[in-house]
Amino acid sequence: MAVKHAPRIEPVGDRGNLAGLSLRDLEYVVAVADLGNFMRAAERCHVTQPSLSVQIRRVEERLGTVIFERTTRKILLTDQGARLVDQIRKVLVEGRRLLDIAHRPERAFGGTLRLSAIATLGPYYFPYVLTDIQTSFPDASLELGEGKTDDLIHALLRGELDVVLMSAPVMNAQVSCVAIFQEPFRLACREDHPATAASGDLWALLQPRERLLLEEGHCLREQALAACNDVAPAQRQGTSLETLRYMVAAGEGCTLMPQLATTQVQGMCYLPLPDDYARTIVLAWRKSDPRTDDFRALARTLREAKHPSLC
């Protein structure tokens, strides 16, 4: 929430001179803006809370503007602070690009590859491709993560991630992507469920209350609804694929399960579905990133390192 009419701070020195501002200080500002809390921001930035507070105050003094309104209950962005934070994010992205360009002739990805995947893919896919990535890019230090689609895209555009594995389509004009592989879906159900004796579009044949979905924010939820949007109220959902698996095993219903996540559970089975029940996994990066050749080389490595269940 932005607060209007923030008081002015008398700027220090020449306002046209950026001396005294560091990218690290700007990272502190963004951390507080993201988390709304000085203590958590300090933990993210691996500094003490007093040190972070002092540096942010110096940024405000240098810019002659109050960025944050401090209250006893929460931290609020002022109107001017909100505009400054938007610009600071752009400065940090360009600062990282400067380092990437400087390091690129020596090491792929500038020495560090921040790779994340959607939560319904990463835990089941990364273990099978890490060795191939490390072999192909021995000088790159890997930082892996996972999350929901929108969160990953936002982190990518903010420069917090280098590249993301996600499900097509990618609906953002600032992002480039290439297809890696197609992953079929299976119907996860109990072995004693009537669906085991049927065939065809088993997902569509279920009763609405039997269709279990992921919570909002997961692209797999939208893909399941696109196949059949006749579902029960919102409480028939899980926070993760593992939660859905437990619900299926307990007889709560059935769900769509990506092929890579079809781990065996006693009393459960995974039934085939029509060919159009599938998703295309793509590798996505910012169009403005100068390391396109590196990302395409990574895509080739991932295509060659297929998961055994997709061969």
C-alpha positions in Angstrom: 0.0 0.0 0.0 1.4 3.4 -0.9 1.1 6.4 1.4 0.5 9.9 0.1 2.2 13.1 1.1 5.4 11.7 2.4 7.7 14.3 4.0 10.8 15.3 2.0 14.3 14.7 3.2 16.9 17.3 2.4 19.1 15.6 -0.3 22.8 15.0 0.6 25.3 16.7 -1.8 24.7 17.0 -5.5 21.4 15.2 -6.5 22.9 14.5 -10.0 25.8 12.6 -8.5 25.1 8.9 -7.7 28.2 8.5 -5.5 27.3 6.9 -2.3 24.6 4.6 -3.8 25.5 1.0 -4.2 23.6 -1.9 -5.8 23.7 -3.7 -2.5 21.9 -0.8 -0.8 19.3 -0.9 -3.5 18.8 -4.6 -3.0 18.1 -3.8 0.7 15.3 -1.4 -0.4 13.8 -4.0 -2.7 13.9 -6.6 0.0 12.0 -4.4 2.4 9.5 -3.5 -0.3 8.9 -7.2 -1.1 8.6 -8.4 2.5 7.2 -5.4 4.3 9.5 -6.1 7.3 13.0 -4.9 8.1 13.9 -8.0 10.1 12.9 -10.5 7.3 14.6 -8.3 4.7 17.8 -8.4 6.8 17.6 -12.2 6.9 17.1 -12.4 3.2 20.1 -10.1 2.6 22.3 -11.8 5.2 22.9 -8.7 7.2 21.9 -7.4 10.7 18.7 -5.5 10.9 20.3 -2.3 12.3 22.8 -2.3 9.4 20.1 -2.7 6.8 18.0 0.1 8.4 21.0 2.5 8.5 21.8 1.8 4.8 18.2 2.3 3.7 18.1 5.6 5.6 21.2 6.7 3.8 19.5 5.8 0.4 16.6 8.0 1.4 18.9 10.8 2.4 20.9 10.5 -0.9 17.6 10.6 -2.9 16.0 13.2 -0.7 12.9 11.1 -0.4 11.1 9.0 2.2 10.7 5.6 0.6 9.1 3.8 3.6 6.7 5.0 6.3 7.6 3.2 9.5 4.8 2.4 11.9 4.6 0.3 15.0 2.7 -2.4 13.1 3.9 -2.4 9.5 6.1 -0.8 6.9 4.3 1.1 4.1 5.6 2.4 0.8 5.0 6.1 0.1 3.7 7.1 -3.3 7.2 8.4 -4.3 8.8 5.3 -2.7 6.6 3.0 -4.9 7.8 4.8 -8.0 11.4 4.7 -6.9 11.2 0.9 -6.1 9.9 0.2 -9.6 12.9 2.0 -11.0 15.3 0.4 -8.5 14.2 -3.0 -9.8 15.1 -2.0 -13.3 18.5 -0.7 -12.1 19.3 -4.0 -10.4 18.3 -6.0 -13.5 20.7 -3.9 -15.6 23.4 -4.2 -13.0 23.2 -8.0 -13.1 23.3 -7.8 -16.9 26.5 -5.8 -16.6 28.1 -8.6 -14.6 26.7 -11.3 -16.9 28.2 -9.5 -20.0 31.5 -9.1 -18.2 31.7 -12.8 -17.2 30.1 -14.4 -20.2 33.3 -14.9 -22.3 34.9 -16.9 -19.4 32.0 -18.9 -18.0 28.5 -19.9 -19.2 25.8 -18.0 -17.3 28.3 -15.7 -15.8 29.3 -18.5 -13.4 25.9 -18.9 -11.7 22.7 -20.4 -13.1 19.5 -19.6 -11.2 17.1 -22.2 -12.5 13.6 -22.7 -11.2 10.7 -24.9 -12.2 7.0 -25.0 -11.6 6.2 -26.9 -8.4 4.5 -29.7 -10.3 7.7 -30.4 -12.2 10.8 -29.5 -10.3 10.9 -32.2 -7.6 10.3 -35.0 -10.1 12.5 -33.7 -12.9 15.6 -32.0 -11.4 17.0 -35.2 -9.9 17.2 -36.8 -13.4 18.9 -33.9 -15.2 21.3 -32.3 -12.6 24.2 -34.5 -13.6 23.8 -33.7 -17.3 23.6 -29.9 -16.5 26.7 -30.1 -14.4 28.6 -32.1 -17.1 27.6 -29.6 -19.8 28.3 -26.5 -17.8 31.0 -27.5 -15.2 31.8 -23.8 -14.4 28.2 -22.8 -13.6 27.1 -22.9 -10.0 23.5 -24.1 -9.8 20.8 -22.4 -7.7 17.6 -24.4 -8.0 14.1 -23.4 -6.9 10.4 -24.0 -7.6 7.1 -22.1 -7.3 3.9 -21.2 -8.9 3.8 -20.0 -12.5 3.0 -16.3 -11.9 5.5 -16.0 -9.1 8.3 -17.5 -11.2 7.5 -15.2 -14.1 7.6 -12.1 -11.8 10.9 -13.3 -10.3 12.3 -13.8 -13.8 11.3 -10.3 -15.0 12.7 -8.8 -11.8 16.1 -10.4 -12.5 15.9 -12.7 -9.5 16.0 -15.8 -11.7 17.9 -16.5 -15.0 15.7 -19.1 -16.5 12.5 -21.1 -15.7 11.0 -24.5 -16.7 7.3 -24.1 -17.0 4.3 -25.3 -18.9 3.3 -23.7 -22.2 1.8 -21.3 -23.3 3.9 -18.5 -21.9 1.7 -15.4 -22.1 4.3 -12.6 -21.7 5.8 -10.6 -24.5 9.0 -10.0 -22.5 9.8 -13.7 -22.3 11.4 -16.0 -24.8 11.0 -19.8 -24.6 11.8 -23.1 -26.4 10.0 -26.4 -26.0 11.9 -29.1 -24.1 9.5 -32.1 -24.0 5.9 -33.1 -23.9 4.6 -34.8 -20.7 1.3 -36.8 -20.7 -1.1 -36.8 -17.8 -2.5 -39.9 -16.1 -5.6 -40.3 -14.0 -4.7 -41.1 -10.4 -7.3 -43.2 -8.6 -7.6 -46.0 -6.1 -7.3 -49.5 -7.5 -10.9 -50.2 -6.5 -12.3 -47.1 -8.3 -14.9 -47.8 -11.1 -12.6 -45.9 -13.5 -10.2 -48.8 -13.7 -12.9 -50.8 -15.6 -13.6 -47.9 -18.1 -11.7 -46.4 -21.0 -11.6 -43.2 -23.0 -11.8 -39.7 -21.5 -11.8 -41.0 -17.9 -11.5 -37.4 -16.4 -14.7 -36.3 -18.1 -16.5 -39.5 -17.0 -16.0 -38.7 -13.3 -18.7 -37.2 -11.1 -17.9 -33.5 -10.3 -17.2 -34.2 -6.6 -14.6 -36.8 -7.6 -12.4 -34.3 -9.5 -9.6 -33.1 -7.2 -7.7 -30.0 -8.2 -4.6 -28.1 -7.1 -5.2 -24.8 -5.4 -5.2 -21.6 -7.5 -1.9 -20.4 -8.9 -0.9 -23.8 -10.4 -1.0 -24.1 -14.2 -2.0 -27.7 -13.8 -5.2 -26.6 -12.1 -6.1 -24.5 -15.2 -5.2 -27.4 -17.5 -7.5 -29.7 -15.5 -10.4 -27.2 -15.7 -9.8 -26.7 -19.4 -10.4 -30.4 -19.9 -13.5 -30.4 -17.8 -14.7 -27.5 -15.6 -17.5 -29.3 -13.9 -16.1 -29.6 -10.5 -17.2 -29.5 -6.9 -16.7 -26.4 -4.6 -13.3 -25.1 -3.8 -12.6 -27.3 -0.8 -12.0 -30.2 -3.2 -8.4 -29.1 -3.8 -4.9 -29.7 -2.5 -1.9 -27.4 -2.0 0.5 -29.8 -3.8 0.7 -32.9 -5.9 1.7 -34.9 -2.8 -1.4 -33.6 -0.9 -3.6 -34.7 -3.9 -1.9 -38.1 -3.9 -2.8 -38.6 -0.2 -6.4 -37.5 -0.9 -6.7 -40.0 -3.7 -5.2 -42.8 -1.6 -7.7 -42.0 1.1 -10.6 -42.4 -1.3 -11.5 -38.7 -1.6 -11.6 -38.8 -5.4 -9.3 -38.8 -8.5 -6.9 -36.3 -10.0 -4.8 -35.6 -13.0 -1.1 -36.5 -12.4 1.8 -35.6 -14.7 3.7 -38.6 -15.9 6.9 -37.7 -14.0 5.0 -37.5 -10.7 3.4 -41.0 -10.9 5.2 -42.5 -8.0 3.8 -45.7 -6.8 1.6 -45.8 -3.7 -0.1 -48.9 -2.3 -3.7 -49.1 -3.3 -3.4 -46.5 -6.1 -3.0 -46.7 -9.8 -2.5 -44.4 -12.8 -4.7 -44.8 -15.8 -4.0 -43.7 -19.4 -5.9 -40.8 -20.9 -6.4 -39.6 -24.5 -3.3 -38.1 -26.2 -4.5 -34.5 -25.8 -4.2 -34.8 -22.0 -0.6 -33.6 -22.0 1.5 -30.5 -21.4 4.5 -29.0 -23.2 7.4 -28.1 -20.9 9.4 -25.1 -22.1 12.5 -23.3 -21.0 11.9 -19.6 -20.6 14.1 -16.5 -20.1 14.0 -12.7 -20.5 14.2 -11.5 -24.1 16.5 -8.7 -22.9 19.0 -11.2 -21.5 22.2 -11.3 -23.6 22.8 -15.0 -22.8 20.4 -16.4 -25.4 23.1 -18.8 -26.8 23.7 -20.2 -23.3 20.0 -20.7 -22.7 19.6 -22.5 -26.0 22.6 -24.7 -25.2 20.9 -25.5 -21.8 17.7 -26.4 -23.7 19.7 -28.8 -25.9 21.2 -30.5 -22.8 17.7 -30.9 -21.3 16.2 -32.4 -24.4 19.0 -35.0 -24.5 18.6 -35.8 -20.8 15.2 -37.4 -21.0 13.5 -38.8 -17.9 13.2 -42.6 -18.2 9.4 -42.6 -18.1 9.3 -40.3 -21.1 11.6 -42.4 -23.4 
